[in-house]
Amino acid sequence: MALGYVATALDIRFDVSAPSPGVNPFSARGLSGTLSPIALAQGNDKLARTVNGGLISIAAPQMRKYRLEVAGGDQSPPALDGLWVGMQVAVDAHVELAYLTAGGSPSRPVVPGSSWVEGDYTYYRPHFDMLIVELQTERKEWDAAVSWSLVLEEV
């Protein structure tokens, strides 16, 4: 571990059974992330109106899966070599979810040590098994800066 390095909350393991983090030092400070339902789980075509005008969901419950979009920029490129669209990875997301503590429970596995309680709510970082949908790395030579993005969808 380099001096002054603080690990990021995001962890991606390219070998799903690998115990060690797949995000290398100085490649992921200042991450941004968006966790959203997959395309097949959202949109107007998942809703319908009854003859009485009531709005109902006709979405298939098995499609309640997440899409994670991650972007980072730093001094070093992330360890994405050998990673291709369609490959499965294990992801400890840096985007948090929350649920009502009394009577509630997390909808996804909890990253060990990531949950915390404030008031009536429990917050946690979810763990996912995901497939790579898109990946991109960019380097600006003069600025000595690397930016990258990764789009993943839950298996």
MIMIKE-616268 format. One record per residue (C-alpha): residue number from 0; residue in three letters; y, x, z. Coordinates in steps of 0.05 Angstrom, whole numbers, plus 5000, padded with zeros to 4 digits. Layout:
N
PT  num  residuo     Y     X     Z
PT  NUM      Ala     Y     X     Z
...
This chain:
155
PT  num  residuo     Y     X     Z
PT    0      Met  5000  5000  5000
PT    1      Ala  5068  5028  4980
PT    2      Leu  5121  5039  5033
PT    3      Gly  5165  4978  5041
PT    4      Tyr  5118  4933  5001
PT    5      Val  5110  4862  5027
PT    6      Ala  5053  4822  4997
PT    7      Thr  5071  4760  4958
PT    8      Ala  5044  4692  4979
PT    9      Leu  5012  4683  4910
PT   10      Asp  4941  4709  4902
PT   11      Ile  4902  4706  4837
PT   12      Arg  4831  4734  4833
PT   13      Phe  4804  4742  4763
PT   14      Asp  4733  4746  4789
PT   15      Val  4728  4680  4827
PT   16      Ser  4683  4713  4880
PT   17      Ala  4727  4775  4889
PT   18      Pro  4754  4783  4960
PT   19      Ser  4815  4825  4942
PT   20      Pro  4882  4801  4915
PT   21      Gly  4894  4803  4840
PT   22      Val  4970  4808  4843
PT   23      Asn  4991  4881  4845
PT   24      Pro  5050  4909  4885
PT   25      Phe  5120  4904  4855
PT   26      Ser  5099  4854  4802
PT   27      Ala  5114  4788  4836
PT   28      Arg  5175  4790  4881
PT   29      Gly  5220  4729  4873
PT   30      Leu  5166  4684  4844
PT   31      Ser  5181  4614  4820
PT   32      Gly  5128  4562  4815
PT   33      Thr  5118  4490  4794
PT   34      Leu  5059  4448  4815
PT   35      Ser  5052  4383  4777
PT   36      Pro  4998  4334  4755
PT   37      Ile  4962  4352  4690
PT   38      Ala  4985  4315  4628
PT   39      Leu  4926  4268  4630
PT   40      Ala  4947  4245  4700
PT   41      Gln  5019  4227  4686
PT   42      Gly  5062  4187  4638
PT   43      Asn  5076  4114  4621
PT   44      Asp  5008  4105  4589
PT   45      Lys  4977  4110  4659
PT   46      Leu  5015  4048  4682
PT   47      Ala  5010  3975  4659
PT   48      Arg  5044  3910  4675
PT   49      Thr  5004  3849  4697
PT   50      Val  5018  3780  4667
PT   51      Asn  5062  3768  4729
PT   52      Gly  5103  3831  4716
PT   53      Gly  5073  3873  4771
PT   54      Leu  5064  3947  4757
PT   55      Ile  4994  3976  4767
PT   56      Ser  4961  4043  4756
PT   57      Ile  4906  4049  4705
PT   58      Ala  4900  4124  4713
PT   59      Ala  4830  4152  4721
PT   60      Pro  4821  4181  4792
PT   61      Gln  4780  4239  4765
PT   62      Met  4842  4263  4728
PT   63      Arg  4881  4277  4792
PT   64      Lys  4885  4351  4778
PT   65      Tyr  4943  4400  4783
PT   66      Arg  4978  4446  4734
PT   67      Leu  5011  4508  4763
PT   68      Glu  5066  4545  4726
PT   69      Val  5084  4612  4756
PT   70      Ala  5139  4660  4734
PT   71      Gly  5158  4727  4763
PT   72      Gly  5201  4786  4749
PT   73      Asp  5199  4856  4779
PT   74      Gln  5191  4930  4765
PT   75      Ser  5118  4931  4746
PT   76      Pro  5076  4886  4701
PT   77      Pro  5025  4841  4734
PT   78      Ala  4951  4859  4727
PT   79      Leu  4937  4811  4670
PT   80      Asp  4900  4859  4626
PT   81      Gly  4834  4828  4604
PT   82      Leu  4857  4758  4623
PT   83      Trp  4853  4707  4567
PT   84      Val  4865  4633  4556
PT   85      Gly  4805  4593  4582
PT   86      Met  4783  4643  4635
PT   87      Gln  4771  4616  4705
PT   88      Val  4809  4647  4763
PT   89      Ala  4815  4632  4838
PT   90      Val  4887  4619  4858
PT   91      Asp  4919  4617  4927
PT   92      Ala  4983  4581  4906
PT   93      His  5051  4600  4934
PT   94      Val  5076  4528  4924
PT   95      Glu  5065  4487  4988
PT   96      Leu  5041  4416  4996
PT   97      Ala  5050  4371  5057
PT   98      Tyr  5016  4311  5089
PT   99      Leu  5028  4266  5149
PT  100      Thr  4992  4301  5207
PT  101      Ala  4970  4238  5244
PT  102      Gly  4912  4210  5205
PT  103      Gly  4924  4254  5144
PT  104      Ser  4887  4312  5115
PT  105      Pro  4898  4362  5058
PT  106      Ser  4876  4340  4989
PT  107      Arg  4858  4411  4969
PT  108      Pro  4826  4470  5006
PT  109      Val  4876  4505  5051
PT  110      Val  4891  4579  5042
PT  111      Pro  4869  4609  5109
PT  112      Gly  4929  4621  5155
PT  113      Ser  4978  4584  5111
PT  114      Ser  4984  4517  5146
PT  115      Trp  5040  4501  5195
PT  116      Val  5066  4438  5229
PT  117      Glu  5138  4414  5234
PT  118      Gly  5151  4347  5265
PT  119      Asp  5102  4295  5238
PT  120      Tyr  5081  4337  5177
PT  121      Thr  5032  4392  5163
PT  122      Tyr  5049  4441  5107
PT  123      Tyr  4999  4486  5072
PT  124      Arg  4987  4529  5011
PT  125      Pro  4930  4501  4969
PT  126      His  4872  4540  4940
PT  127      Phe  4850  4523  4869
PT  128      Asp  4797  4544  4819
PT  129      Met  4837  4542  4753
PT  130      Leu  4833  4559  4680
PT  131      Ile  4886  4600  4645
PT  132      Val  4926  4557  4595
PT  133      Glu  4982  4606  4576
PT  134      Leu  5004  4676  4595
PT  135      Gln  5062  4720  4575
PT  136      Thr  5091  4787  4595
PT  137      Glu  5159  4815  4574
PT  138      Arg  5192  4882  4587
PT  139      Lys  5264  4901  4580
PT  140      Glu  5263  4977  4573
PT  141      Trp  5336  4992  4587
PT  142      Asp  5337  4948  4649
PT  143      Ala  5269  4974  4672
PT  144      Ala  5251  4902  4685
PT  145      Val  5188  4863  4673
PT  146      Ser  5183  4787  4671
PT  147      Trp  5120  4746  4663
PT  148      Ser  5093  4675  4666
PT  149      Leu  5026  4643  4675
PT  150      Val  5005  4570  4665
PT  151      Leu  4940  4547  4698
PT  152      Glu  4904  4481  4705
PT  153      Glu  4856  4460  4759
PT  154      Val  4783  4459  4739
